Amino acid sequence: MADTAQTNQTDRTDPTDQTNRNNHTDPTGLTDHADPTGPTGPTSPTDHTDLPQRSAVRSLLRLWPYVRPVRARLFTAAFVAVIASCLSLVIPLVLKWLVDGPVAARDPGGVWLGGGYLLLLGLAEALLFGLRRWLVARPLAGVEAAMRAALYRRLQRLPVAFHDRWPSGQLLSRGTTDLQMLRQFLTFPLTFLLVNGVTILVGCVILLVQRWSLGLVLLAPVLPLLVLCSVFEAQYGRAARRTQDQLGDLATVVEESVLGIRVIKGFGRHRSQARAFKELTRTLRTSELRKARLLAWIWGVNTALPEIAIGAALVLGTLQVADGTLSAGTLVAFLSTALALRWPVESIGFLLAMSNEAATATDRYFEVMDEPMVADGGGPDRVGSSGHDDTTGGRDSTTGGRADESAGRAERSTVRAELSTVRAEESAGRDDDGGAGLAFLGVEFRFPDAPPGSPPTLRDVTLHIPPGETMALVGATGSGKTTLTALVPRLYDPTGGRITLDGRDLATIGRDEVRSLVAVAFEEPTLFSATAAENVLMGGANAQEAELRRALEVAQADGFVDALPEGSATQVGEQGMSLSGGQRQRLALARAVVGRPRFLILDDPLSALDVHTEALVEAALRQVLATTTALVVAHRPSTVLLADRVALLSGGRIAAVGTHHQLLRDNPEYAALMSGGEEGAR
C-alpha cells in the first residue's frame, strides 16, 4: 500500500505533464541550440487564436489547380446529378395527371400506365446517381493522391528550421485526415451544393406555377434560413478549425508515446502520459460536442421551418379543394413537390458544415505548402500560385503565372547579387579565400526562430581544413559544435560569412550536389523501417554490394549484420529499435562512408560503442579519413587522436587550433575538457 501511495504521489507531481508538445525529437541530432518553440519563442503553429477571418469560398478555390485535370468528369457528374434530381420533381407532375385523370375517371389501364411512368422515373433517377458516383470516384482518388504527393515533396524540401518548429503530429494530420476530408468534400458536398441549389430553384418555380398563393406560403422561411445559415457558417468554421488542430496535437502525443515507450515504461510515467492523453481527448470531445450542437441547431431549424410551412400550405390547400377552387390532383402534386424539396432544404446546414471543414482543411494544407523554401541560389523559394510544388515541373495554371515566375526569378537574382556584395565586403581584407578543402570564413549563424536581440549561436568562425586532413572539433556542451557541422551539408545556411568547398562558395552549390559531396553521421543515429542494407545504401546513390561490405567492415558492423536472421536483408524496424544503440550508430557510420564522400562530417560517431569495438572502428576509420577531408565532433581523447589537428569552439567562436598535445600544453580550457579521459588516450 505504501508503494502504491508513493507511486500515485509521484504521478501527481510528474513534471512531464508540463512538457512542451512541440519540442519533438530532431532526427538530425541538432541539439546544441535552445528550443525555438520554448516560452520565449514564436507562437506554436497550432495556435490560431489570432487568425483573421477567412472566406471559405476563397480557401476552397485554391483547390482548383489540383481539380482542373479532372474537371471534365466532375462537370459531367454534376450535370448527371442535376438531371437525376430534377427527375424527382417530375414525379409530382405525373401524380397530378394520375389523380386528375385515370383515378378520377376510374380508368385501371391509365392507373397502370401512370404507375409504370413512376417506376421508370425512379429507376432512371437511381441509375443517374450511380453513374455520378462512378464518374467521380477514380479521378478524386487521384486528386487526393496528387495532393498528398505534393505535400510529401514539400516536406522533404522544406528547411530543417521548419521541422524544428512544427510538431510531427500536425504534419501527419494534414497529410491524412485533412486530405481525406477534402476528397469527401469534392465527392459529395461540392456537387450537391450545386444540385440542391438547382433543385430548390426549379422546385420553387414549379410550386409558383401550380399555385402561386401556396408557393408563397412555402417560400416564407427562405429569408430567415439564409440569415441563420450565415451565422452558423461563421461559428462552425471556427469550431472546425479548433477541432482539426486538436486532432493534430493528439496525433503528436500518440506518436511521441509510441516512439518513447521505453522511456515511459522505464520511468514509470504511464499514468501521467495517460492523464495527458485523457486531457487532450476531453478537450477534443468538448470541441466535437460544440460542433454537434451547432449542427443539431441548424439542422433542427432547417427541418422545423419548412415543416411548418408545409403544414400551413396543406391546411390552406385543403380548404381550397373543399371550396372547389383547387383540384385534388394539383394539391397532391403541390405537396409531393414540397416533400421532394425537404431533403435539399434540410441538407443545407449539413453541406455547409462539411464545406467549412473542407475549407479549414484546405487552409491547413496550404499553411505547409506556402512555407518558404531556400532555393539553391540562396533566395526564398515559395510555392507557385497554383499551389503545386515546383518539383513537379508543371506550368503555373493560374492567370499571370508566367509573370509571377519571371518576377520570382528577378527577385532571386537580386537577392543573389546582394549576397555576393555582402560576401565580397566580408572577404575584403582577408588574404585567405578558403582555397581547396573545407573553409569557414567569418561564419555567423542565428537560428531563424531565436528571440530578438539574442546573441548568435556562431560568431566569426574562421577555420580551414586542407584536402585530406581530419579536423577534430571540441567544445563544451552548447558551444555550437553540432550547429557548425549542420551548416556544411546545408541543413541550415549561415546568416553571415561564407563556407567554401574546394574554393566554391557553398551557397552557390545546389543542395543535391552538396549532399553528393558531403556525408554526415550524427550522434543520434536515425534508421528507417527498411532492411539494414537499405539503410546503409541511403548514403550512396550508386553503391553496390562491394561498397556495402566495405562500409560495414569500416564501421565494424559486418559481424552483427551477418548474424541477423536474414543478414543485411533483415528489417531493422521503426527507428531501428530492434538493434542496440551501438549497432544503430555503426550502421549510421557505415551509411556515411559507403559513398566514398569527398567531405565527411562526423558528430561524435563512436559515443555509443564499447572500448573494444571503438578501437576496431577507429583503426578501420583511419583508412577512410586518410582519403577524405573530415570534420569530426569529438568529446573523448580517443576520438580526438583520429584527427590531424584540433579546433576548440568556445562561446560560438574558434578559440584555438593546433594538435592535441599542443592544446593540452597551451590551452587550459582544452586541457580541462580532455582531463576526463586523457590517461586512457595516452
C-alpha positions as CSV (number, residue, x, y, z in Angstrom):
1,M,0.0,0.0,0.0
2,A,2.9,2.4,0.8
3,D,4.4,1.7,-2.6
4,T,1.1,2.4,-4.3
5,A,0.7,5.6,-2.5
6,Q,4.2,6.7,-3.3
7,T,3.6,5.9,-7.0
8,N,0.4,7.9,-7.1
9,Q,2.1,10.8,-5.4
10,T,4.9,10.7,-8.0
11,D,2.3,10.7,-10.8
12,R,0.6,13.7,-9.4
13,T,3.8,15.7,-9.4
14,D,5.1,14.4,-12.6
15,P,6.8,17.2,-14.5
16,T,6.2,15.6,-17.8
17,D,2.7,16.8,-17.7
18,Q,4.1,20.3,-18.5
19,T,6.2,19.1,-21.4
20,N,6.0,21.3,-24.5
21,R,4.4,19.0,-27.0
22,N,6.0,20.9,-29.9
23,N,9.5,20.0,-28.7
24,H,9.8,16.8,-30.7
25,T,12.9,14.9,-31.3
26,D,15.1,16.2,-34.1
27,P,16.3,13.2,-36.1
28,T,19.4,15.1,-37.2
29,G,20.6,15.4,-33.6
30,L,20.8,19.2,-33.7
31,T,20.7,19.7,-30.0
32,D,23.3,22.4,-29.4
33,H,20.7,25.2,-29.6
34,A,17.8,26.3,-27.4
35,D,14.4,25.1,-28.4
36,P,12.9,27.8,-30.6
37,T,9.4,26.7,-29.6
38,G,10.0,27.4,-26.0
39,P,8.4,30.1,-23.8
40,T,10.4,32.9,-25.4
41,G,10.0,31.5,-29.0
42,P,7.3,32.3,-31.5
43,T,3.7,31.2,-31.4
44,S,3.1,27.5,-31.9
45,P,2.0,26.6,-35.4
46,T,-1.2,25.2,-33.9
47,D,-2.1,28.4,-32.1
48,H,-4.7,30.0,-34.3
49,T,-6.5,32.2,-31.9
50,D,-5.4,35.3,-33.8
51,L,-6.1,34.0,-37.3
52,P,-8.0,36.6,-39.4
53,Q,-11.5,35.7,-40.7
54,R,-11.1,33.9,-44.0
55,S,-13.6,33.3,-46.8
56,A,-14.5,29.6,-47.2
57,V,-15.1,30.1,-50.9
58,R,-11.7,31.8,-51.4
59,S,-10.0,28.9,-49.5
60,L,-11.7,26.2,-51.5
61,L,-10.9,28.0,-54.8
62,R,-7.2,27.1,-54.1
63,L,-8.0,23.5,-54.8
64,W,-8.8,24.3,-58.5
65,P,-5.2,23.6,-59.8
66,Y,-5.5,20.1,-58.5
67,V,-9.1,19.6,-59.6
68,R,-8.6,21.1,-63.1
69,P,-7.1,17.9,-64.7
70,V,-10.3,16.0,-63.9
71,R,-12.8,18.9,-64.4
72,A,-14.5,17.2,-67.4
73,R,-15.6,14.2,-65.3
74,L,-16.6,16.4,-62.4
75,F,-18.7,18.7,-64.6
76,T,-20.3,15.7,-66.2
77,A,-21.0,14.1,-62.9
78,A,-22.6,17.4,-61.6
79,F,-24.8,17.6,-64.8
80,V,-25.9,14.0,-64.3
81,A,-26.8,14.7,-60.7
82,V,-28.8,17.8,-61.6
83,I,-30.8,15.8,-64.2
84,A,-31.3,13.0,-61.7
85,S,-32.5,15.4,-59.0
86,C,-34.9,17.2,-61.4
87,L,-36.4,13.9,-62.4
88,S,-37.6,13.6,-58.8
89,L,-39.6,16.8,-59.5
90,V,-41.3,15.3,-62.5
91,I,-42.9,12.6,-60.3
92,P,-45.4,15.1,-58.7
93,L,-46.5,16.2,-62.2
94,V,-47.2,12.5,-63.1
95,L,-49.1,12.2,-59.8
96,K,-51.2,15.2,-60.7
97,W,-52.1,13.7,-64.1
98,L,-52.7,10.3,-62.5
99,V,-55.1,11.7,-59.8
100,D,-57.0,14.2,-62.0
101,G,-57.1,11.7,-65.0
102,P,-57.2,7.9,-64.6
103,V,-58.1,7.9,-60.8
104,A,-60.9,10.4,-61.2
105,A,-62.2,8.6,-64.3
106,R,-61.8,5.2,-62.7
107,D,-59.6,4.0,-65.6
108,P,-57.5,1.0,-64.4
109,G,-55.4,1.0,-67.6
110,G,-54.5,4.6,-67.1
111,V,-53.5,3.9,-63.4
112,W,-51.2,1.0,-64.5
113,L,-49.7,3.3,-67.1
114,G,-49.1,6.0,-64.5
115,G,-47.5,3.5,-62.2
116,G,-45.2,2.4,-65.0
117,Y,-44.1,6.0,-65.6
118,L,-43.4,6.4,-61.9
119,L,-41.3,3.2,-61.8
120,L,-39.3,4.3,-64.9
121,L,-38.6,7.7,-63.4
122,G,-37.4,6.1,-60.1
123,L,-35.1,3.7,-61.9
124,A,-33.7,6.5,-64.1
125,E,-33.0,8.6,-61.0
126,A,-31.2,5.7,-59.3
127,L,-29.1,4.9,-62.3
128,L,-28.1,8.5,-62.9
129,F,-27.0,8.9,-59.3
130,G,-25.0,5.7,-59.6
131,L,-23.4,7.0,-62.7
132,R,-22.4,10.2,-60.9
133,R,-20.7,8.2,-58.2
134,W,-18.8,6.2,-60.7
135,L,-17.7,9.3,-62.6
136,V,-16.1,11.0,-59.6
137,A,-14.7,8.0,-57.6
138,R,-11.5,7.3,-59.5
139,P,-10.5,10.9,-60.5
140,L,-11.0,12.3,-57.0
141,A,-8.9,9.5,-55.5
142,G,-6.2,10.6,-58.0
143,V,-6.6,14.2,-56.8
144,E,-6.1,13.2,-53.2
145,A,-3.0,11.1,-54.1
146,A,-1.6,14.1,-56.1
147,M,-2.1,16.5,-53.2
148,R,-0.5,14.0,-50.8
149,A,2.5,13.5,-53.1
150,A,2.9,17.3,-53.4
151,L,2.8,17.7,-49.6
152,Y,5.3,15.0,-49.1
153,R,7.7,16.5,-51.7
154,R,7.3,19.9,-50.0
155,L,8.1,18.4,-46.6
156,Q,11.2,16.8,-48.0
157,R,12.4,20.2,-49.4
158,L,11.5,22.5,-46.5
159,P,14.4,23.6,-44.4
160,V,15.3,21.9,-41.1
161,A,14.2,25.0,-39.2
162,F,10.7,24.4,-40.4
163,H,10.7,20.8,-39.0
164,D,12.3,22.2,-35.7
165,R,9.2,24.3,-35.3
166,W,6.3,22.1,-36.4
167,P,5.1,19.1,-34.4
168,S,5.1,15.9,-36.4
169,G,1.5,15.0,-35.5
170,Q,0.3,18.3,-37.1
171,L,2.0,17.4,-40.3
172,L,0.7,13.9,-40.2
173,S,-2.9,15.0,-39.7
174,R,-2.6,17.4,-42.7
175,G,-1.4,14.6,-44.9
176,T,-4.0,12.1,-43.9
177,T,-7.3,13.2,-42.2
178,D,-7.3,16.7,-43.9
179,L,-6.8,15.3,-47.4
180,Q,-9.5,12.6,-46.8
181,M,-11.8,15.3,-45.8
182,L,-11.1,17.3,-49.0
183,R,-11.7,14.2,-51.1
184,Q,-15.1,13.7,-49.3
185,F,-16.0,17.3,-49.9
186,L,-15.2,17.1,-53.6
187,T,-17.1,13.8,-53.9
188,F,-20.4,14.9,-52.2
189,P,-20.9,18.4,-50.8
190,L,-19.4,20.3,-53.7
191,T,-21.7,18.5,-56.2
192,F,-24.8,18.6,-54.0
193,L,-24.5,22.3,-53.1
194,L,-25.0,22.9,-56.8
195,V,-27.5,20.1,-57.3
196,N,-29.6,21.1,-54.3
197,G,-29.5,24.7,-55.3
198,V,-30.8,24.0,-58.8
199,T,-33.4,21.6,-57.4
200,I,-34.7,24.2,-55.0
201,L,-34.8,26.8,-57.7
202,V,-36.7,24.5,-60.2
203,G,-39.0,23.3,-57.4
204,C,-39.9,26.8,-56.4
205,V,-40.8,27.7,-60.0
206,I,-43.0,24.6,-60.2
207,L,-44.7,25.4,-57.0
208,L,-45.4,29.0,-58.0
209,V,-46.7,27.9,-61.4
210,Q,-49.1,25.3,-59.9
211,R,-50.5,27.7,-57.2
212,W,-48.7,30.9,-56.5
213,S,-50.5,31.6,-53.2
214,L,-49.5,28.3,-51.8
215,G,-46.0,28.7,-53.2
216,L,-45.5,32.0,-51.3
217,V,-46.5,30.2,-48.1
218,L,-43.8,27.6,-48.7
219,L,-41.2,30.3,-49.6
220,A,-41.8,32.3,-46.5
221,P,-39.0,30.6,-44.4
222,V,-36.3,31.3,-47.1
223,L,-35.1,34.6,-45.7
224,P,-34.8,33.5,-42.1
225,L,-33.0,30.4,-43.2
226,L,-30.5,32.4,-45.2
227,V,-29.7,34.6,-42.2
228,L,-29.4,31.7,-39.8
229,C,-27.1,29.7,-42.2
230,S,-24.8,32.7,-42.5
231,V,-24.4,32.9,-38.7
232,F,-24.0,29.2,-38.4
233,E,-21.3,29.1,-41.1
234,A,-19.0,31.6,-39.2
235,Q,-19.4,29.8,-35.9
236,Y,-19.0,26.3,-37.4
237,G,-15.9,27.3,-39.3
238,R,-14.1,28.4,-36.1
239,A,-15.2,25.2,-34.3
240,A,-14.0,23.1,-37.2
241,R,-10.5,24.7,-37.2
242,R,-10.2,24.2,-33.4
243,T,-11.1,20.6,-33.7
244,Q,-8.7,19.8,-36.6
245,D,-5.8,21.5,-34.8
246,Q,-6.6,19.5,-31.6
247,L,-6.6,16.3,-33.7
248,G,-3.1,17.2,-34.8
249,D,-2.0,17.7,-31.2
250,L,-3.5,14.4,-30.3
251,A,-1.6,12.6,-33.1
252,T,1.6,14.2,-31.9
253,V,1.1,12.9,-28.3
254,V,0.3,9.4,-29.6
255,E,3.4,9.4,-31.9
256,E,5.6,10.6,-29.1
257,S,4.2,8.0,-26.7
258,V,4.8,5.2,-29.1
259,L,8.4,6.3,-30.0
260,G,9.2,7.0,-26.4
261,I,7.6,3.9,-24.9
262,R,10.9,2.7,-23.4
263,V,11.3,6.0,-21.6
264,I,7.7,6.0,-20.4
265,K,8.0,2.4,-19.1
266,G,11.5,2.9,-17.8
267,F,10.5,5.8,-15.6
268,G,7.0,4.5,-14.7
269,R,5.3,7.5,-16.4
270,H,2.4,5.6,-18.0
271,R,-0.1,7.2,-15.6
272,S,1.0,10.8,-16.3
273,Q,1.1,10.1,-20.1
274,A,-2.4,8.6,-19.8
275,R,-3.6,11.7,-18.0
276,A,-2.1,14.0,-20.6
277,F,-3.8,11.9,-23.4
278,K,-7.1,11.9,-21.5
279,E,-7.0,15.7,-21.1
280,L,-6.4,16.2,-24.8
281,T,-9.2,13.8,-25.7
282,R,-11.5,15.5,-23.2
283,T,-10.7,18.9,-24.8
284,L,-11.3,17.4,-28.3
285,R,-14.6,15.8,-27.1
286,T,-15.7,19.2,-25.9
287,S,-14.9,20.8,-29.3
288,E,-16.6,17.9,-31.1
289,L,-19.7,18.3,-28.9
290,R,-19.8,22.0,-29.7
291,K,-19.8,21.2,-33.4
292,A,-22.5,18.7,-32.9
293,R,-24.7,21.2,-31.0
294,L,-24.2,23.8,-33.8
295,L,-25.1,21.2,-36.4
296,A,-28.1,19.9,-34.4
297,W,-29.3,23.5,-34.0
298,I,-29.1,24.4,-37.7
299,W,-30.5,21.0,-38.8
300,G,-33.5,21.4,-36.4
301,V,-34.2,24.9,-37.7
302,N,-33.8,23.8,-41.3
303,T,-36.3,21.0,-40.6
304,A,-38.8,22.8,-38.4
305,L,-39.4,26.0,-40.6
306,P,-40.1,24.1,-43.9
307,E,-42.3,21.6,-42.0
308,I,-44.4,24.4,-40.5
309,A,-44.7,26.0,-44.0
310,I,-45.8,22.6,-45.5
311,G,-48.4,22.2,-42.7
312,A,-49.7,25.7,-43.4
313,A,-49.9,25.1,-47.1
314,L,-51.6,21.7,-46.5
315,V,-54.4,23.4,-44.5
316,L,-54.8,26.2,-47.0
317,G,-54.8,23.8,-49.9
318,T,-57.4,21.5,-48.3
319,L,-59.7,24.5,-47.8
320,Q,-59.3,25.5,-51.4
321,V,-60.1,21.9,-52.6
322,A,-63.1,21.9,-50.4
323,D,-64.2,25.2,-52.0
324,G,-63.7,23.8,-55.4
325,T,-61.0,26.4,-56.4
326,L,-58.2,23.8,-56.5
327,S,-58.2,20.3,-57.9
328,A,-57.2,17.3,-55.7
329,G,-54.5,16.4,-58.3
330,T,-53.0,19.8,-58.1
331,L,-52.9,19.6,-54.3
332,V,-51.3,16.2,-54.4
333,A,-48.7,17.4,-56.9
334,F,-48.0,20.5,-54.9
335,L,-47.5,18.7,-51.6
336,S,-45.4,16.0,-53.4
337,T,-43.2,18.7,-54.8
338,A,-42.8,20.3,-51.4
339,L,-41.9,17.0,-49.9
340,A,-39.3,16.4,-52.6
341,L,-37.7,19.7,-51.7
342,R,-37.4,18.7,-48.0
343,W,-34.0,17.0,-48.4
344,P,-32.4,19.8,-50.4
345,V,-33.5,22.3,-47.8
346,E,-32.7,20.3,-44.7
347,S,-29.3,19.3,-46.0
348,I,-28.2,22.9,-46.4
349,G,-26.7,23.0,-42.8
350,F,-25.0,19.6,-43.2
351,L,-23.5,20.6,-46.6
352,L,-22.3,24.0,-45.2
353,A,-20.7,22.2,-42.2
354,M,-18.8,19.8,-44.5
355,S,-17.8,22.8,-46.7
356,N,-16.4,24.7,-43.8
357,E,-14.5,21.7,-42.6
358,A,-13.1,21.3,-46.1
359,A,-12.2,25.0,-46.2
360,T,-10.4,24.6,-42.9
361,A,-8.6,21.5,-44.2
362,T,-7.5,23.5,-47.3
363,D,-6.1,26.3,-45.1
364,R,-4.2,23.8,-43.0
365,Y,-2.8,22.1,-46.2
366,F,-1.6,25.3,-47.7
367,E,-0.1,26.5,-44.5
368,V,2.6,23.9,-45.2
369,M,2.6,24.4,-49.0
370,D,3.0,28.2,-48.6
371,E,6.0,27.8,-46.3
372,P,9.1,29.4,-48.0
373,M,12.0,27.3,-49.0
374,V,15.5,28.5,-49.5
375,A,16.4,28.0,-53.2
376,D,19.8,26.6,-54.3
377,G,20.8,30.2,-55.1
378,G,20.1,31.3,-51.6
379,G,16.8,33.2,-52.2
380,P,13.4,32.2,-50.9
381,D,11.5,29.7,-53.0
382,R,7.8,29.7,-52.4
383,V,5.1,27.5,-53.8
384,G,3.6,28.9,-57.0
385,S,0.2,30.5,-57.1
386,S,-1.2,27.2,-58.5
387,G,-0.4,25.6,-55.2
388,H,1.8,23.0,-56.8
389,D,5.4,22.2,-55.6
390,D,7.8,23.4,-58.2
391,T,9.4,19.9,-58.2
392,T,6.5,18.7,-60.4
393,G,7.9,20.6,-63.3
394,G,4.4,21.8,-64.3
395,R,3.4,25.2,-65.5
396,D,1.6,27.7,-63.3
397,S,-2.0,27.1,-64.2
398,T,-3.4,30.4,-63.0
399,T,-3.6,33.6,-64.9
400,G,-0.4,35.5,-64.7
401,G,1.7,32.5,-63.6
402,R,4.5,33.3,-66.1
403,A,4.7,36.9,-64.9
404,D,4.9,35.7,-61.3
405,E,7.6,33.2,-62.3
406,S,9.6,35.9,-64.0
407,A,9.2,38.2,-61.0
408,G,10.4,35.4,-58.8
409,R,13.5,34.8,-60.9
410,A,14.2,38.6,-60.9
411,E,13.8,38.7,-57.1
412,R,16.1,35.7,-56.6
413,S,18.7,37.3,-58.9
414,T,18.5,40.5,-56.8
415,V,19.0,38.5,-53.6
416,R,22.0,36.6,-55.1
417,A,23.5,39.9,-56.2
418,E,23.1,41.4,-52.7
419,L,24.5,38.2,-51.1
420,S,27.5,38.4,-53.5
421,T,28.1,42.0,-52.5
422,V,27.9,41.2,-48.8
423,R,30.3,38.3,-49.2
424,A,32.7,40.4,-51.1
425,E,32.6,43.0,-48.3
426,E,33.1,40.3,-45.7
427,S,36.1,38.9,-47.6
428,A,37.7,42.3,-48.0
429,G,41.0,42.5,-46.1
430,R,41.3,38.7,-45.8
431,D,44.2,37.1,-47.5
432,D,42.7,33.6,-47.1
433,D,39.9,33.0,-49.6
434,G,39.4,29.4,-48.5
435,G,41.3,27.6,-51.2
436,A,41.0,23.8,-51.5
437,G,39.4,21.7,-48.8
438,L,36.7,22.9,-46.4
439,A,36.8,26.5,-45.2
440,F,34.7,28.6,-42.8
441,L,35.2,32.3,-43.5
442,G,33.8,34.7,-40.9
443,V,30.7,32.4,-40.4
444,E,27.9,33.7,-38.3
445,F,24.7,31.8,-37.6
446,R,21.5,32.6,-35.7
447,F,18.5,30.3,-35.6
448,P,15.5,31.6,-37.6
449,D,13.2,31.4,-34.5
450,A,15.7,32.8,-32.0
451,P,14.3,35.6,-29.7
452,P,15.0,39.1,-31.0
453,G,18.2,40.6,-29.5
454,S,19.7,37.2,-28.5
455,P,23.3,36.6,-29.4
456,P,24.1,34.4,-32.5
457,T,24.9,30.8,-31.9
458,L,28.1,31.1,-34.0
459,R,30.2,34.3,-34.4
460,D,33.0,35.0,-36.8
461,V,34.0,31.3,-37.2
462,T,37.1,31.1,-39.4
463,L,38.6,27.7,-40.0
464,H,40.4,26.0,-42.9
465,I,40.7,22.2,-43.3
466,P,43.1,21.4,-46.2
467,P,42.3,18.5,-48.5
468,G,42.9,15.1,-46.9
469,E,43.1,16.5,-43.4
470,T,41.0,15.4,-40.5
471,M,40.0,18.2,-38.1
472,A,38.5,17.4,-34.6
473,L,36.0,19.9,-33.3
474,V,36.0,20.1,-29.5
475,G,33.9,22.3,-27.2
476,A,31.7,22.3,-24.1
477,T,28.1,21.4,-24.4
478,G,26.1,24.2,-26.0
479,S,29.1,25.7,-27.7
480,G,27.7,25.2,-31.2
481,K,29.6,22.2,-32.4
482,T,26.6,20.3,-33.9
483,T,25.2,23.5,-35.4
484,L,28.5,24.2,-37.1
485,T,28.6,20.7,-38.7
486,A,25.0,21.1,-39.8
487,L,26.0,24.1,-42.0
488,V,28.3,22.0,-44.2
489,P,25.5,19.8,-45.8
490,R,23.3,22.9,-45.9
491,L,20.8,21.7,-43.3
492,Y,21.0,25.4,-42.3
493,D,22.6,28.2,-44.2
494,P,24.9,30.7,-42.4
495,T,23.4,34.1,-41.7
496,G,26.8,35.8,-42.2
497,G,30.1,34.9,-43.7
498,R,30.6,32.0,-46.1
499,I,31.6,28.4,-46.3
500,T,33.7,27.0,-49.3
501,L,34.2,23.5,-50.6
502,D,37.4,23.4,-52.7
503,G,37.1,27.1,-53.2
504,R,33.5,27.1,-54.3
505,D,31.0,29.1,-52.2
506,L,28.6,26.7,-50.6
507,A,25.7,29.0,-51.1
508,T,26.2,28.8,-54.9
509,I,26.2,25.0,-55.0
510,G,22.9,23.2,-55.3
511,R,21.8,21.2,-52.3
512,D,21.7,17.9,-54.3
513,E,25.3,18.5,-55.4
514,V,26.4,19.5,-51.9
515,R,24.9,16.3,-50.4
516,S,26.6,14.2,-53.0
517,L,29.9,15.7,-51.9
518,V,29.3,15.7,-48.2
519,A,28.3,12.7,-46.0
520,V,27.2,13.1,-42.4
521,A,26.9,10.8,-39.4
522,F,25.1,12.3,-36.5
523,E,25.5,11.5,-32.8
524,E,21.8,10.4,-32.6
525,P,21.5,7.9,-35.5
526,T,18.2,7.7,-37.3
527,L,17.3,4.5,-39.1
528,F,14.2,3.8,-41.1
529,S,11.7,0.9,-41.4
530,A,13.8,-0.9,-44.0
531,T,16.5,-3.5,-44.2
532,A,20.0,-3.0,-42.8
533,A,21.4,-2.9,-46.3
534,E,18.8,-0.3,-47.5
535,N,19.6,1.9,-44.5
536,V,23.3,1.8,-45.3
537,L,22.9,2.3,-49.1
538,M,21.0,5.5,-48.5
539,G,24.4,7.1,-48.2
540,G,25.4,6.1,-51.8
541,A,23.1,6.5,-54.7
542,N,25.1,4.0,-56.9
543,A,26.7,1.9,-54.3
544,Q,26.9,-1.8,-55.0
545,E,27.3,-4.9,-52.8
546,A,31.1,-4.4,-52.7
547,E,30.8,-0.9,-51.3
548,L,28.2,-2.1,-48.8
549,R,30.5,-4.8,-47.5
550,R,33.4,-2.3,-47.3
551,A,31.3,0.2,-45.3
552,L,30.0,-2.4,-42.9
553,E,33.6,-3.5,-42.3
554,V,34.8,0.0,-41.7
555,A,32.0,0.5,-39.1
556,Q,32.7,-2.9,-37.6
557,A,29.0,-3.7,-38.4
558,D,29.6,-6.7,-40.7
559,G,29.7,-9.2,-37.7
560,F,26.3,-8.3,-36.2
561,V,24.6,-7.7,-39.6
562,D,25.7,-11.1,-40.8
563,A,24.3,-12.6,-37.6
564,L,20.8,-11.1,-38.2
565,P,18.1,-13.7,-39.2
566,E,18.3,-12.6,-42.9
567,G,21.7,-10.9,-42.9
568,S,21.7,-7.5,-44.4
569,A,18.2,-8.1,-45.8
570,T,16.8,-8.1,-42.2
571,Q,14.2,-5.4,-41.4
572,V,15.5,-3.3,-38.6
573,G,12.1,-2.0,-37.5
574,E,10.9,1.6,-36.9
575,Q,13.8,3.8,-35.8
576,G,16.0,0.7,-35.8
577,M,14.7,-0.1,-32.3
578,S,15.4,-3.9,-32.8
579,L,19.1,-3.0,-32.6
580,S,21.2,-1.7,-29.7
581,G,22.4,1.9,-29.6
582,G,25.9,0.9,-30.6
583,Q,24.6,-1.2,-33.6
584,R,22.5,1.7,-34.8
585,Q,25.4,4.1,-34.5
586,R,27.6,1.7,-36.5
587,L,25.0,1.4,-39.3
588,A,24.8,5.2,-39.4
589,L,28.6,5.4,-39.7
590,A,28.5,2.8,-42.5
591,R,25.9,4.9,-44.3
592,A,28.2,7.9,-44.1
593,V,31.2,6.2,-45.6
594,V,29.6,3.9,-48.2
595,G,29.6,6.6,-50.9
596,R,33.3,7.4,-50.5
597,P,32.5,11.2,-50.0
598,R,35.0,13.9,-50.6
599,F,33.9,15.6,-47.3
600,L,33.0,13.7,-44.2
601,I,31.2,15.2,-41.2
602,L,31.1,13.0,-38.1
603,D,29.3,14.2,-35.0
604,D,30.7,12.1,-32.2
605,P,30.1,8.9,-34.1
606,L,31.6,6.5,-31.6
607,S,29.9,7.6,-28.4
608,A,27.7,4.5,-28.0
609,L,30.5,2.0,-28.6
610,D,32.3,-0.1,-26.0
611,V,36.1,0.4,-25.7
612,H,37.0,-2.7,-27.7
613,T,34.6,-2.0,-30.6
614,E,35.6,1.7,-30.6
615,A,39.3,0.7,-31.0
616,L,38.4,-1.6,-34.0
617,V,36.3,1.1,-35.6
618,E,39.0,3.7,-35.1
619,A,41.6,1.5,-36.8
620,A,39.4,1.0,-39.9
621,L,38.2,4.6,-39.9
622,R,41.7,5.9,-40.1
623,Q,42.0,4.4,-43.6
624,V,38.8,6.2,-44.7
625,L,39.9,9.5,-43.2
626,A,43.2,9.3,-45.0
627,T,41.4,9.7,-48.3
628,T,38.9,12.4,-47.4
629,T,38.5,15.8,-45.8
630,A,36.8,15.3,-42.5
631,L,35.4,17.4,-39.6
632,V,34.8,15.2,-36.5
633,V,33.0,16.4,-33.4
634,A,34.8,14.8,-30.5
635,H,34.2,14.5,-26.8
636,R,36.8,11.9,-25.9
637,P,40.6,11.9,-26.4
638,S,40.4,8.6,-28.2
639,T,38.3,10.2,-30.9
640,V,40.4,13.4,-31.0
641,L,43.5,11.2,-31.7
642,L,41.9,10.3,-35.1
643,A,42.5,13.9,-36.2
644,D,45.5,15.7,-37.6
645,R,44.5,18.9,-35.8
646,V,42.0,20.1,-33.2
647,A,39.8,23.2,-33.2
648,L,38.4,24.4,-29.9
649,L,35.0,26.0,-30.2
650,S,34.1,28.2,-27.2
651,G,31.1,30.6,-27.0
652,G,30.4,30.2,-30.6
653,R,33.9,31.2,-31.7
654,I,37.1,29.3,-32.7
655,A,39.2,29.9,-29.6
656,A,42.3,27.8,-30.6
657,V,43.6,25.5,-33.3
658,G,46.5,23.1,-33.0
659,T,47.5,19.5,-32.4
660,H,46.1,17.6,-29.5
661,H,49.3,17.8,-27.5
662,Q,49.9,21.5,-28.3
663,L,46.4,22.4,-27.0
664,L,46.8,20.2,-23.9
665,R,50.0,22.1,-23.1
666,D,49.0,25.6,-24.0
667,N,45.2,25.9,-23.6
668,P,43.7,25.4,-20.1
669,E,40.1,25.2,-21.4
670,Y,41.0,22.4,-23.8
671,A,43.0,20.6,-21.1
672,A,40.0,20.8,-18.7
673,L,37.7,19.3,-21.4
674,M,40.1,16.4,-22.1
675,S,41.1,15.7,-18.5
676,G,38.3,13.2,-18.0
677,G,39.9,10.6,-20.3
678,E,43.4,11.8,-21.0
679,E,45.1,9.0,-19.3
680,G,43.2,6.4,-21.3
681,A,44.3,8.2,-24.5
682,R,48.0,8.0,-23.9
